Amino acid sequence: MVYKKFLNYRQTYCEDSTVFNYSNTLRYFLDFMELHFSAPADVILVDCIKSDDISSYVCYLRNKKKNDNHPLTATSDCYITKR
């Protein structure tokens, strides 16, 4: 898959943290495209992605809850308070 080739190539000259961020960013995009096209990412052709699809992705990112995939994100509205 092109995704893995891109990341492997970047690992040759980018910091690990940069490659990690590239990986996350591409994963968000691929996850969105899978939902948007109702198909696995590896069967979606780049030629099929139009500017409207990119605009939809940008809109999704703007409205997406920040840090929703972070491992320390609260899973409920329950907060620790001072006694």
Backbone as a ProteinNet text record, in pm:
[ID]
protein_1_A
[PRIMARY]
MVYKKFLNYRQTYCEDSTVFNYSNTLRYFLDFMELHFSAPADVILVDCIKSDDISSYVCYLRNKKKNDNHPLTATSDCYITKR
[TERTIARY]
83.9	0	88.3	46.1	122.7	145.3	47.5	55.4	181.4	203.1	318.7	449.2	447.6	568.3	607.4	507.1	531.3	597.6	539.9	594.5	733.6	753.6	885.8	991.4	957.6	1052	1083.5	980.1	1001.3	1087.3	1080.6	1160.2	1309.5	1347.7	1490	1551.6	1469.6	1528.4	1448.1	1334.5	1253.8	1268.9	1246.4	1244	1128.1	1142.5	1035.8	903.4	911.2	788.6	718.8	795.7	738.5	668.2	733.7	673.2	546	550.2	432.7	316.9	345.8	241	188.8	277.5	234	139.3	177.1	96.9	-42.7	-49.1	-179.4	-263.6	-202.1	-275.2	-329.1	-246.6	-291.8	-398.5	-385.6	-485.9	-621.4	-622.8	-748.4	-811.6	-728.7	-779.2	-833.7	-758.7	-803.3	-929.2	-937.2	-1058.7	-1179.6	-1160.8	-1270.5	-1311.2	-1213.3	-1244.6	-1316	-1278.9	-1348.1	-1495.7	-1523	-1662.9	-1733.7	-1665.8	-1722.6	-1759	-1671.4	-1693.1	-1755.3	-1771.9	-1824.3	-1745.1	-1613.5	-1525	-1392.1	-1322.5	-1189.6	-1093.1	-1002.9	-909.6	-825.8	-791.3	-703.5	-771.9	-903	-971.8	-1018.7	-999.6	-1038.2	-925.6	-957.2	-858.1	-842.4	-719.9	-692.4	-769.5	-782.2	-855.7	-1002.4	-1054.4	-1195.6	-1217.6	-1111.6	-1123.6	-1126.7	-1235.3	-1257.3	-1242.4	-1241.7	-1225.6	-1339.6	-1459.3	-1570.9	-1544.3	-1477.8	-1443.4	-1342.1	-1245.4	-1145.4	-1212.5	-1304.2	-1379	-1458.9	-1518.3	-1592.9	-1500.1	-1380.1	-1282.1	-1239.8	-1214.5	-1176.9	-1289.7	-1412.1	-1527.9	-1533.9	-1512	-1509.9	-1404	-1284	-1176.4	-1210.4	-1271.4	-1306.5	-1410.4	-1496.1	-1602.6	-1571.5	-1458.6	-1418.5	-1375.4	-1415	-1372.4	-1220.4	-1154.3	-1007.4	-960.9	-854	-789	-880.5	-978.4	-1073.1	-1010.1	-895.3	-828.4	-710.9	-690.6	-578.6	-607	-506.2	-531	-572.7	-545.6	-582.5	-709.5	-780.4	-905	-1008.9	-1081	-1185.7	-1291.5	-1333.7	-1435.4	-1575.6	-1584.6	-1715.7	-1705.4	-1817.6	-1819.6	-1788.4	-1741.2	-1708.2	-1566.7	-1551.8	-1420.9	-1377.9	-1249.7	-1195.9	-1201.8	-1260	-1269.8	-1200.4	-1168.4	-1104.1	-1206.2	-1166.7	-1259.9	-1262.9
-118.9	0	125.1	225.7	350.8	415.7	403.6	459.2	408.1	277.9	218.1	255.3	261.4	301.7	444.9	532.7	672.6	680.1	609.6	614.3	551.6	441.3	376.7	468.7	537.1	630.2	745.5	797.8	909.8	869.9	744.4	697.8	706.9	713.2	719.1	854.7	959.7	1091.2	1180.2	1134.9	1214.4	1161.6	1249.9	1210.3	1113.7	1028.4	932.9	1003.2	1115	1187.6	1241.8	1281	1330.1	1216.8	1102.4	986.6	944.7	948.6	915.4	1009.6	1139.4	1236.7	1218.2	1190.1	1158.8	1039	937.1	815.4	845	921.6	957.1	1038.1	1135.9	1222.4	1141.2	1055.6	971.9	872.9	820.3	725.9	796.3	919.7	995.5	1011.4	1047.7	1068.3	938.2	830.2	701.9	650.6	668.5	627.9	706	836	918.4	873.2	850.4	809.2	673.8	583.1	454.1	473.2	560.9	589.4	664	759.7	845.4	765.4	672.9	593.9	457.1	424.9	292.8	179.9	194	94.2	94.2	-18.5	-21.7	74.3	132.4	231.9	176.6	49	-5.4	-28	-8.6	-19.7	115.9	221.2	356	412.3	443.8	497.7	647.9	693.9	836.6	919.7	867.9	939.7	960.6	878.5	890.1	998.5	1042.4	1144.8	1281.9	1351.2	1482.9	1593.9	1715.2	1829.3	1836.4	1794.4	1792.3	1694.6	1584.2	1486.3	1545.6	1617.9	1683.5	1790.6	1866.6	1968.4	1904.4	1789.7	1717.2	1673.9	1631.7	1590.8	1710	1822.7	1943.8	1983.9	1977.6	2008.2	1910.6	1783.1	1681.1	1714.9	1751.5	1784.5	1906.9	2004.3	2126.9	2101.4	2002.4	1972.7	1854.4	1790.9	1673.2	1713.8	1632.5	1656.5	1642.9	1737.6	1735.7	1620.4	1558.2	1451	1332.5	1307.1	1199.3	1060.7	1046.5	916.2	905.6	1006.5	1004.3	902.7	824.4	720.1	772.8	897.9	953.5	1037.7	1036	1110.2	1048	1132	1082.7	1005.9	893.8	813.4	845.6	934.1	976.3	1122	1175.5	1314.4	1324.2	1217.1	1213.1	1266.3	1366.1	1425.7	1406.1	1404	1395.4	1535.4	1544	1675.1	1671.6	1789.1	1802.3	1774.9	1704.7	1676.3	1790.4
0	0	0	-68.7	-81.4	54.7	142.2	277.6	348.9	344.8	411.4	342.4	210.5	137.1	172.2	180.1	216.2	353.5	451.2	587.2	594.8	526	525.2	466.2	358.4	296.7	391.9	458.3	550.2	669.8	709.5	823.7	797.6	671.9	639.7	672.4	678.3	705.3	800.2	849.5	942.9	1085.2	1179.4	1320.3	1343.2	1443.8	1476	1505.8	1575.2	1610.1	1484.8	1385.7	1260	1186.4	1178.6	1112.1	1185.9	1318	1399	1366.2	1356.4	1323.7	1181.6	1087.8	951	952.5	1027	1035.3	1089.8	1197.1	1255	1157.5	1095.2	1002.2	884.4	828.9	717.3	761.5	883	933.3	947.4	1000.4	1010.5	872.7	776.1	640.5	582	596.9	541.3	611.4	742.2	814.5	763.8	745.5	693.8	554.1	467.5	330.1	325.9	415.2	421.7	455.5	550.5	585.8	473.6	417.1	312.5	187.1	147.6	26.5	55.8	183.5	223.8	158.8	164.9	105.4	181	179.2	242.9	171.7	247.9	193	78.4	84.4	-19.1	-153.5	-161.3	-290.8	-344.2	-265.3	-309.7	-396.2	-518.9	-611.1	-589.3	-594.9	-575.9	-678.3	-800.1	-905	-870.9	-778.7	-739.3	-634.1	-568.7	-464.3	-529.8	-510.6	-572	-467.4	-513.2	-422.4	-320.5	-358.4	-262.6	-148.4	-179.6	-76	20.9	-31.5	53.6	138.6	79.4	155.1	267.4	240.5	344.6	457.1	420.6	521.2	607.2	544.8	618.8	714.2	667.4	752.3	870	842	947.3	1052.7	1008.6	1102.7	1186.9	1125.3	1198.6	1306	1285	1380.2	1470.7	1447	1523.4	1663.6	1760	1897.1	1904.8	1963.1	1972.1	2060.8	2021.1	2096.7	2125.6	2038.5	2066	2061.1	1998	1992.2	2089	2170.1	2263.1	2374.1	2413	2513.3	2650.4	2680.4	2810.9	2806.2	2694.3	2683.2	2775.4	2847.3	2937.8	2859.9	2914.4	2847.5	2897.8	2994.7	3045.4	3088.1	3131.6	3177.7	3326.7	3385.2	3526.4	3545.8	3630.1	3653.6	3797.7	3819.2	3954.1	4014.4	4133.7	4197.9	4333.9	4382.2	4511.9	4620.4	4726.6	4837.7	4933.4
[MASK]
+++++++++++++++++++++++++++++++++++++++++++++++++++++++++++++++++++++++++++++++++++

